[in-house]
Amino acid sequence: MILGVPKESYPDERRVALIPAFVERVTKRGLEVLVQKDAGAGAGFSDHLYEEKGARIIPSRRELYGSSDVILQVRAAAANPARGAADLRLMKKGSVLIGLLDPYASKEVLHELAQRRISSFAMELIPRITRAQDMDALSSMASISGYRAALMAACALPRMYPMLITAAGTVVPARVFVIGAGVAGLQAIATAHRIGAVVSAYDVRPAVREQVQSLGAKFIEIELDSEGTEKNDGYAKDMGEEFYRRQRELMGRVVAESDVVITTAAVPGKKAPLLISEYMLKGMAPGSVIVDLAAEQGGNCDCTVPGETVTRHGVTVIGPVNLPSTVPYHASQLYSKNITSFLGVVFKEGRVDTECRDEIACESLLTREGRLVHQKVQSALGL
């Protein structure tokens, strides 16, 4: 079988699905690897490096898709609204697509996948079980997002993070509040703490208290009924607007006392919950900064504009999108590990297993033989 790695077509996407160091792992499974010209250039991987590892460079995108039985991508299908559907039309009927597909975003793209009889595996749907930890692309990319968010906030804040004692006086440390202690939140906490900020954090799941404290941050207690806030897969549940309204009321004081607020709350397949209202910004000191990591899902802050930095009531609100692409070298390295580990599960006996003989393959299989087969996606989209 032939495996193709195209150059990413999502705007400003610099990652690549497979770095040269992982090409040999794929070829040892009996797959020939084709790489589109300059596919890895944005992440710092030249065509020459791919050729040294045994890949063949293909100049034409159309030729790459037309020649490949399996396509590995970072952002494909609905995760690439600008070009995802066009890329699908270049694929051979009956071929296989593996990547971040944003499966809950578009019925039309799912229809296109099914119509072209493309078997697709969504990396977002890989189950959160021990055996699949090295395939968890969401966690890999979230870790990078949390790291970058802390640095973005530090650069935007008109004061320094650490406490300094100088001959000219003492500089008090900045106060950073992280909302949501998932992978992105924990990395933001760790990074802000290393730089020298005084960090506090809140999560609707009380179980993460010890993780927050182990990173040197204070866990904020908010008196809300937290029973049933965590799903079996470890993600936070959508708690409904009344819960979030009460949460905003109780969290207002902590937000007002913070120099930086980093929000990370997202619910897969749904709009991000509103955690910071415009009214809460009025209580923050001028020059304060909010970094909203849920900007692509609608934002946790009332004033977030995806992809832009705006100022409201003297507060800088940053709505970054696709943060992992800003660290393309290591993001590509981590994603390559995720996707090649996954390929090791689904590629058996010279072909890709679409028969759900493995739990990981079954849970992540989105379309097969002209049909949408993932029940949770069917239910969420009313299909």
C-alpha positions in Angstrom: 0.0 0.0 0.0 1.0 3.6 -0.6 0.9 6.2 2.1 0.7 9.9 1.2 1.7 12.9 3.3 0.4 16.2 1.7 1.4 19.7 2.5 -1.1 21.1 4.9 -3.6 23.5 3.1 -5.2 25.0 6.2 -4.3 28.8 6.3 -1.0 29.4 8.1 -0.7 25.7 9.1 3.0 24.9 9.4 2.8 21.4 10.9 3.3 18.2 8.9 1.7 14.9 9.7 4.8 12.8 9.4 8.4 13.9 10.1 11.4 12.2 8.5 12.4 10.4 11.7 9.2 8.4 11.6 9.3 7.5 7.9 11.3 4.3 8.6 8.7 3.2 11.2 6.1 3.3 8.4 8.1 1.7 5.7 9.0 -1.2 8.0 5.3 -2.0 8.0 5.4 -2.5 4.3 4.0 0.9 3.3 5.6 3.0 0.6 5.7 6.7 1.7 5.0 9.6 -0.7 5.5 13.2 0.5 4.4 16.3 -1.3 7.2 18.7 -2.1 7.9 21.1 0.7 5.3 19.4 3.0 7.7 19.7 6.0 9.3 23.0 5.1 7.2 25.0 7.5 8.2 22.8 10.4 11.9 22.8 9.5 12.1 19.4 7.6 13.5 19.6 4.1 12.6 17.3 1.2 16.2 16.0 1.3 15.7 14.7 4.9 12.6 12.7 3.8 14.5 11.2 0.8 17.3 10.2 3.1 14.8 8.2 5.2 13.3 6.4 2.1 10.3 8.6 1.2 9.6 9.7 -2.4 8.9 13.4 -3.1 5.9 14.1 -5.3 5.7 17.6 -6.8 2.0 17.6 -7.5 -0.8 17.6 -4.9 -3.2 15.9 -7.3 -0.6 13.2 -8.1 0.0 12.6 -4.5 -3.7 12.1 -3.6 -4.3 10.1 -6.8 -1.4 7.7 -6.0 -2.0 7.1 -2.3 -4.1 4.5 -0.6 -3.8 6.1 2.8 -3.5 9.8 3.5 -2.1 11.2 6.7 -2.9 14.8 7.5 -2.9 17.2 10.5 -6.1 19.2 9.7 -8.4 17.5 7.1 -12.1 17.3 6.2 -14.1 19.6 8.5 -11.0 20.6 10.5 -9.9 22.5 7.3 -13.1 24.4 6.3 -11.2 26.3 3.6 -9.7 23.4 1.6 -10.8 20.2 3.3 -13.7 19.4 1.0 -11.5 20.1 -2.1 -8.8 17.7 -0.8 -11.4 15.0 -0.4 -12.3 15.3 -4.0 -8.7 14.6 -4.9 -8.7 11.3 -3.0 -9.2 7.9 -4.7 -12.6 6.3 -4.0 -12.1 3.6 -1.3 -8.9 5.2 0.1 -8.3 5.9 3.8 -7.9 9.3 5.6 -6.4 9.6 9.0 -6.1 13.0 10.8 -7.8 15.6 12.9 -11.2 15.8 11.1 -13.4 17.9 13.5 -16.1 15.2 13.2 -18.9 17.2 14.8 -18.5 20.3 12.7 -20.1 19.6 9.3 -22.8 17.2 8.0 -21.8 18.2 4.5 -18.2 17.1 4.9 -19.4 13.8 6.4 -21.6 13.3 3.4 -18.7 14.0 1.1 -16.6 11.4 2.9 -19.4 8.8 2.6 -20.2 9.6 -1.0 -16.6 9.0 -2.0 -16.5 5.8 0.0 -13.5 7.1 2.0 -12.8 5.2 5.2 -11.8 7.9 7.7 -10.4 7.8 11.2 -10.6 10.9 13.4 -7.7 11.4 15.8 -10.0 13.4 18.1 -12.1 10.3 18.7 -9.3 8.0 19.9 -10.5 6.7 23.3 -8.8 7.9 26.4 -7.5 4.6 27.6 -4.1 3.5 28.8 -3.2 1.6 25.7 -3.9 4.7 23.5 -2.0 7.3 25.5 0.8 7.6 22.9 -1.9 8.2 20.2 -3.7 11.0 22.0 -3.2 13.9 19.6 -5.6 16.2 21.5 -3.5 16.0 24.6 -0.2 16.5 22.6 -1.5 19.6 20.9 -3.2 20.9 24.1 0.0 20.8 26.0 1.7 23.0 23.3 -1.3 25.4 23.4 -1.1 25.8 27.2 2.6 26.5 27.0 2.2 29.1 24.3 -0.8 30.7 26.1 1.3 31.4 29.2 4.1 33.0 27.0 1.6 35.1 25.0 0.1 36.5 28.2 3.5 37.3 29.6 4.5 39.2 26.4 1.2 41.1 26.4 1.1 42.0 30.1 2.7 45.5 30.8 4.5 44.1 33.8 6.8 41.2 34.6 5.8 37.8 35.9 8.5 37.2 38.6 9.1 39.0 41.9 12.3 41.0 41.8 14.2 42.6 44.7 16.4 45.4 43.3 18.1 48.5 44.6 15.3 50.5 43.0 12.7 48.6 44.9 10.7 45.4 44.9 8.7 44.2 41.9 5.7 42.1 43.1 4.9 39.0 41.1 2.1 38.9 38.6 -1.1 36.9 39.5 -2.2 34.4 36.9 -5.5 32.6 37.0 -6.1 29.5 34.9 -9.6 28.3 34.3 -9.8 24.7 33.4 -7.1 22.2 34.5 -7.1 19.8 31.6 -3.8 19.2 29.6 -3.7 22.8 28.3 -4.5 24.3 31.6 -1.9 22.3 33.5 0.8 23.2 31.0 -0.2 26.9 31.3 0.0 26.6 35.1 3.4 24.9 34.9 4.8 27.5 32.4 3.5 30.6 34.3 4.8 29.2 37.6 8.3 28.6 36.1 8.4 32.1 34.8 7.7 33.4 38.3 4.0 34.2 38.5 1.8 33.5 41.5 -0.7 31.0 39.9 -4.1 29.9 40.9 -6.5 27.7 39.0 -10.1 26.4 39.0 -11.8 23.4 37.4 -15.3 22.1 37.8 -13.8 18.7 38.5 -12.5 18.5 42.1 -10.4 15.5 41.2 -7.8 17.7 39.6 -7.0 19.6 42.8 -3.9 17.6 43.5 -2.6 18.0 40.0 -3.0 21.8 40.2 -1.3 21.9 43.6 1.6 19.6 42.5 2.5 22.3 39.9 2.8 25.0 42.6 -0.6 26.6 42.0 -3.4 27.3 44.4 -6.7 25.5 43.7 -9.6 27.9 43.9 -12.7 26.6 45.8 -16.0 27.7 44.4 -19.2 26.4 46.1 -21.0 24.7 43.3 -22.4 21.2 43.1 -19.6 19.4 41.3 -21.3 15.9 41.2 -21.3 14.5 37.7 -19.0 17.2 36.2 -16.6 14.6 34.7 -17.4 12.1 32.0 -16.0 8.6 31.8 -13.3 9.7 29.3 -11.9 12.3 31.7 -13.3 15.4 30.0 -15.6 17.9 31.7 -19.3 17.6 30.9 -21.5 20.4 29.5 -23.2 21.6 32.7 -25.8 23.9 31.2 -26.2 27.7 31.2 -27.6 28.0 34.8 -24.5 26.3 36.2 -22.2 28.5 34.2 -24.1 31.7 35.2 -23.7 30.8 38.9 -20.1 30.0 38.2 -19.5 33.4 36.7 -21.0 35.1 39.7 -18.7 33.3 42.2 -15.6 33.6 40.0 -15.9 37.3 39.5 -13.8 38.3 42.5 -10.9 36.0 41.5 -10.9 37.3 38.0 -10.9 40.9 39.2 -7.8 40.3 41.4 -5.9 38.6 38.5 -3.4 40.3 36.1 -3.7 37.4 33.7 -6.6 35.0 33.0 -6.1 32.0 30.8 -9.3 30.1 29.9 -9.2 26.5 28.5 -12.7 25.2 28.9 -14.1 23.3 26.0 -16.7 20.5 25.5 -16.1 18.2 22.5 -18.7 18.8 19.8 -20.3 21.8 21.5 -19.8 25.5 21.8 -17.4 26.5 24.5 -19.1 27.6 27.8 -19.2 31.3 28.5 -17.1 31.8 31.7 -16.1 35.5 31.6 -18.7 38.1 30.8 -18.0 41.6 29.6 -19.2 42.9 32.9 -16.4 40.9 34.7 -13.8 42.7 32.5 -14.8 46.0 34.0 -13.6 44.8 37.4 -10.1 44.0 36.2 -7.2 46.4 36.4 -6.3 48.3 33.2 -3.5 46.4 31.3 -4.8 43.0 32.4 -4.7 40.2 29.9 -7.1 37.4 29.0 -5.9 34.5 26.7 -8.9 32.5 25.5 -7.8 29.0 24.3 -11.4 28.2 23.5 -11.6 30.9 20.8 -12.0 28.4 18.0 -15.0 26.9 19.7 -16.7 30.3 20.3 -14.6 31.4 23.3 -15.0 31.3 27.1 -15.0 35.1 27.2 -17.8 37.4 26.0 -15.4 39.7 24.2 -13.2 37.1 22.4 -12.7 37.5 18.7 -11.2 34.3 17.2 -7.8 35.0 15.7 -7.6 38.6 16.9 -6.4 40.7 19.9 -8.9 43.3 21.1 -9.0 45.7 24.0 -12.2 46.0 26.1 -12.5 48.2 29.2 -8.7 48.4 29.3 -8.2 44.6 29.2 -6.4 42.9 26.4 -8.4 39.9 25.1 -6.4 37.5 23.0 -8.3 34.9 20.9 -5.6 32.6 19.4 -6.4 30.0 16.9 -4.3 27.0 15.9 -1.6 27.6 18.5 0.2 24.3 18.0 1.1 25.5 14.5 3.2 28.3 16.1 5.5 25.7 17.4 5.6 23.5 14.3 8.8 21.6 14.8 7.8 20.0 18.1 4.1 19.9 17.3 4.9 17.9 14.2 7.2 15.6 16.2 4.5 14.9 18.8 1.8 14.5 16.2 3.9 12.1 14.1 4.4 9.9 17.2 0.6 9.9 17.8 -0.4 9.1 14.2 2.3 6.4 13.6 1.4 4.7 16.9 -2.2 4.7 15.7 -1.2 3.4 12.3 0.4 0.5 14.1 -3.0 -0.4 15.5 -5.1 -0.1 12.4 -2.6 -1.4 9.8 -2.7 -5.2 10.0 -1.6 -7.9 7.5 -0.9 -5.4 4.7 -4.1 -3.4 4.9 -6.0 -0.9 7.1 -8.4 -2.6 9.4 -11.9 -1.0 9.1 -13.7 -4.0 10.6 -13.5 -2.7 14.2 -11.5 -5.7 15.4 -9.6 -3.4 17.8 -11.3 -1.0 20.4 -9.1 1.9 19.4 -9.8 1.5 15.7 -13.5 1.0 16.3 -13.9 4.1 18.5 -12.1 6.4 16.1 -13.6 5.1 12.8 -15.8 7.8 11.4 -16.9 6.6 7.9 -16.6 3.3 6.1 -18.0 1.9 2.8 -20.2 4.9 2.1 -21.7 5.3 5.6 -21.2 7.3 8.7 -20.6 4.6 11.3 -19.7 6.5 14.5 -22.7 6.4 16.8 -21.8 9.4 19.0 -21.3 11.6 16.0 -24.6 10.4 14.5 -26.4 11.2 17.7 -24.8 14.6 18.1 -25.6 15.7 14.5 -29.1 14.1 14.5 -28.2 11.7 11.6 
